[in-house]
Amino acid sequence: MRFRTFLASTAIAVTLTGLATAPADAGVRHGGGYLALGDSVAFGYRPGAVTPVSDYLNAANFRGYAENYAALRGLRVANASCPGETTGSMLKAGAQSNGCENSVGSPVGYRTTFPLHVTYAGTQIDYATRYLRTHQDTKLVTLNIGANDMFVCQATTPDQCTGPDFQAALNRMSRNVATILGAVRAHYRGDVVLMSYYSLDYRDPVQVKQVQAIDAALTQVTRRYHGKIADGFTAFRLASLRTGGDPCAAGLLIKLPAGGCDVHPTAAGHRVLTAALALAR
C-alpha cells in the first residue's frame, strides 16, 4: 500500500512539474475540441467573499482544470459548466439546482445573473449534444457533476441527507448521470473522463465516507459508458499529506477572510486536478 501511494505521489508530482513549467497558453490550438461539462468546480468558480463583483461579468476571469488542460494539450475548450448545476438541472430546464438556474427557495441562480464560459439556451446537455454533432474533431469530454445533488438533499430533507435520503439521492444522481452519458455517447465515441470529487478534510472519516460513496456511484456509471476516471479524491489526498490530510492548510481550497476555507479549489487545487486529468488519459 505504501509503495502504491509512493508511485501515485511520484506520478502526480511529475505531472505537476510539467504543468508548472508549461506556459499558460502552451500549445497551438490545433489539437481538436474539448467539451467540459459540470458544476462550479469545472467552471473554476471563486466565492464572492474573495472575488470582486466585476469579475463575475466576464467568465474568462475564472480558470480551472479544464482551461489548464486545454492549454497543456493544445485543445479548443468549450466549457459549458454552470456553478450550482445538479444532475437533474443539467437534463431538464427548471429542475432544482443549487444555484445554477435557480436556488433552493429562490428562482435566482448564477446563470440568470452572470455569463457562463459559453452562451447557450436550454440545458447543459442540450448544448453538449449540439456541440458534439457539430464538432466532429472533439477529442475529449469531461464531466464533473453530482455534489450539488447532495447539497440540495441536505437543504430539503428532514435528516439533512444523513439517513435513507442519502442513498435515495445517490440512486437519483446515478440514474441522471447514466442519462447524461447516454446522450453524450449517442454522438461521440472518444474519451470521456469523469472528474471525481475530493474531500474537504481527509481527517474527517464521516465526510470521507460520504465523498467516497458519491465517487463510487459516479465511477460505476461512468465505467458502464466506457469512460475513464480522473481521481480527484486521491490527487487531493496526496497533495494534502504534508498537512496531515487538510486540503485547506495545504492551500488547495480557497481561504475565506473570516477563517477556514471555501469548498472550491484554489489555482493550486486546480493544478492538482489537472494532473489527475492528465494521468487519467
Backbone hydrogen bonds, N-H to C=O, Kabsch-Sander energy under -0.5 kcal/mol:
donor,donor_aa,acceptor,acceptor_aa,energy
5,T,1,M,-2.3
6,F,2,R,-2.4
7,L,3,F,-2.5
8,A,4,R,-2.6
9,S,5,T,-2.7
10,T,6,F,-2.6
11,A,7,L,-2.5
12,I,8,A,-2.4
13,A,9,S,-2.5
14,V,10,T,-2.7
15,T,11,A,-2.2
16,L,12,I,-2.8
17,T,13,A,-2.1
18,G,14,V,-1.9
19,L,15,T,-2.1
20,A,16,L,-2.5
21,T,17,T,-1.7
22,A,18,G,-1.1
26,A,23,P,-1.7
30,H,28,V,-2.6
31,G,74,G,-2.4
33,G,137,D,-1.1
34,Y,76,R,-2.3
35,L,140,L,-2.6
36,A,34,Y,-0.6
36,A,78,A,-2.0
37,L,35,L,-0.5
37,L,142,T,-2.4
39,D,144,N,-1.6
43,F,39,D,-1.8
44,G,40,S,-1.5
45,Y,40,S,-2.2
50,V,47,P,-1.7
51,T,48,G,-0.7
55,D,52,P,-1.4
56,Y,52,P,-0.6
56,Y,53,V,-1.3
57,L,54,S,-1.2
58,N,55,D,-1.4
61,N,58,N,-2.2
62,F,59,A,-2.1
63,R,61,N,-0.6
68,N,64,G,-2.3
69,Y,65,Y,-2.8
70,A,66,A,-2.3
71,A,67,E,-2.2
72,L,68,N,-2.1
73,R,69,Y,-2.2
74,G,26,A,-0.5
74,G,70,A,-1.0
75,L,70,A,-2.3
76,R,32,G,-2.7
77,V,75,L,-0.8
78,A,34,Y,-3.0
79,N,77,V,-0.5
80,A,36,A,-2.4
80,A,78,A,-0.9
82,C,38,G,-2.1
85,E,82,C,-2.1
90,M,86,T,-1.6
91,L,87,T,-0.7
91,L,88,G,-0.7
92,K,88,G,-2.3
95,A,92,K,-1.9
98,N,84,G,-3.4
99,G,102,N,-2.3
100,C,84,G,-0.7
100,C,102,N,-0.6
103,S,106,S,-2.6
106,S,103,S,-2.4
110,Y,99,G,-3.9
111,R,100,C,-2.5
112,T,100,C,-0.7
113,T,109,G,-0.5
113,T,110,Y,-1.5
114,F,110,Y,-3.5
125,I,90,M,-2.0
127,Y,123,T,-1.9
128,A,124,Q,-2.4
129,T,125,I,-2.4
130,R,126,D,-2.0
131,Y,127,Y,-2.9
132,L,128,A,-2.5
133,R,129,T,-1.9
134,T,130,R,-1.6
135,H,131,Y,-1.1
138,T,135,H,-1.5
139,K,33,G,-3.2
140,L,33,G,-1.1
141,V,191,D,-2.0
142,T,35,L,-2.2
143,L,193,V,-2.1
144,N,37,L,-1.1
149,D,146,G,-0.6
150,M,146,G,-1.0
150,M,147,A,-0.6
151,F,147,A,-1.7
152,V,148,N,-2.4
153,C,149,D,-2.0
154,Q,150,M,-2.5
155,A,151,F,-1.7
156,T,152,V,-1.1
156,T,153,C,-0.6
157,T,153,C,-1.1
160,Q,157,T,-1.6
162,T,159,D,-0.8
166,F,163,G,-1.5
167,Q,163,G,-0.8
168,A,164,P,-2.2
169,A,165,D,-2.4
170,L,166,F,-2.3
171,N,167,Q,-2.6
172,R,168,A,-2.3
173,M,169,A,-2.7
174,S,170,L,-2.6
175,R,171,N,-2.2
176,N,172,R,-2.3
177,V,173,M,-2.7
178,A,174,S,-2.1
179,T,175,R,-1.8
180,I,176,N,-2.6
181,L,177,V,-3.0
182,G,178,A,-2.2
183,A,179,T,-2.1
184,V,180,I,-2.0
185,R,181,L,-2.9
186,A,182,G,-1.2
187,H,184,V,-1.6
188,Y,184,V,-0.7
191,D,139,K,-0.7
193,V,141,V,-2.7
194,L,228,K,-2.9
195,M,143,L,-2.8
196,S,194,L,-0.7
196,S,230,A,-2.5
202,Y,245,G,-2.2
203,R,245,G,-0.5
204,D,201,D,-1.6
208,V,204,D,-2.5
209,K,205,P,-2.1
210,Q,206,V,-1.8
211,V,207,Q,-2.6
212,Q,208,V,-2.6
213,A,209,K,-1.9
214,I,210,Q,-2.2
215,D,211,V,-2.9
216,A,212,Q,-2.6
217,A,213,A,-2.0
218,L,214,I,-2.4
219,T,215,D,-2.8
220,Q,216,A,-2.3
221,V,217,A,-1.7
222,T,218,L,-2.4
223,R,219,T,-2.6
224,R,220,Q,-1.3
225,Y,221,V,-1.0
225,Y,222,T,-0.8
226,H,223,R,-1.9
227,G,222,T,-2.3
228,K,192,V,-3.2
230,A,194,L,-3.3
230,A,228,K,-0.5
231,D,229,I,-0.8
232,G,230,A,-2.0
235,A,231,D,-2.2
236,F,232,G,-2.3
237,R,233,F,-1.9
238,L,234,T,-2.9
239,A,235,A,-2.0
240,S,236,F,-0.9
240,S,237,R,-0.7
241,L,238,L,-1.1
243,T,240,S,-1.5
244,G,241,L,-1.8
245,G,240,S,-2.8
246,D,240,S,-0.8
250,A,246,D,-1.7
251,G,248,C,-1.5
252,L,247,P,-2.5
253,L,247,P,-0.9
254,I,264,H,-2.3
256,L,260,G,-2.5
259,G,256,L,-1.9
262,D,254,I,-3.3
266,T,252,L,-2.0
270,H,266,T,-2.5
271,R,267,A,-1.7
272,V,268,A,-1.8
273,L,269,G,-2.0
274,T,270,H,-2.5
275,A,271,R,-2.1
276,A,272,V,-1.9
277,L,273,L,-2.2
278,A,274,T,-2.5
279,L,275,A,-2.3
280,A,276,A,-1.6
281,R,277,L,-1.1
